[in-house]
Amino acid sequence: MIGHLAGERESPREARRLSDAPATGLPRPSASGPGASAASASAARDVASVVVRVVDGDTVELRRSGSLVRVRLLGVDAPEVGSCFARDSTARLRELLPTGSAVRVEYDTEPKDRYGRHLLYVWNARGVFVNEALARGGHAVAGLHPPNRARHPQIAAAADAARRAGAGLWSGCASSPAPRPASSPAPRPPDAPAAPAGLPPGPPAGVPDVDCSDLDGPVWVGDADPHRLDRDGDGIGCDSR
């Protein structure tokens, strides 16, 4: 059942409010106070989104009412592009979300990340909860993205089952990726070389799952490259996409 957390039912008033929601743009959560996370997820269902393309194992682009939006799947972290099992994860997401297919989505508490990506739970045209399916098949690990946690227990349980079964990346890689904690960026060494003039710094270590497709151009990473953006070791990330 899409759009409801366990044990919740829509009241007639809530059903009317949802049916009267505007048909343009992706919906935004409006609940506040105790239980706001769950209520927001239930209320923020999208009914007319179409898959444009899969970017990587946990990032897709959707089109709704003529608008193109980039979506970061909530609750999962797929391997970074270029790392072990990344291609398998991307291929699996393309199977779950074929180009041109319709999907339904939910927001949680926070609608977007710092890069402007919409943070969503996604169900495909067959009703499969895509975020959970990626974790259950071992194509991604569970990752908590505070304050979005409404469906984390469900996704984490699926990831734990995959780990116990040795599914996907849990047996396909020498060392499986762990969810990245939301922590403060690690300090740069005092003798780290300075960034070239005009080159912006790369994303800090505390930001989950960033790759070159999320950035506008090259960034300076120096010796610290937590997202593995520097392919040629010159201290500049995403300069050879």
Secondary structure, 3 states (H helix, E strand, C coil): CCCCCCCCCCCHHHHHHHHCCCCCCCCCCCCCCCCHHHHHHHHCEEEEEEEEEEEECCEEEEEECCEEEEEEECCEECCCCCCCCHHHHHHHHHHHCCCCCEEEEECCCCCECCCCCEEEEEECCCCCEHHHHHHHCCCCEECCECCECCCHHHHHHHHHHHHHHCCCHHHHCCCCCCCCCCCCCCCCCCCCCCCCCCCCECCCCCCCCCCHHHCCCCEECCCCCCCCCCCCCCCEECCCC
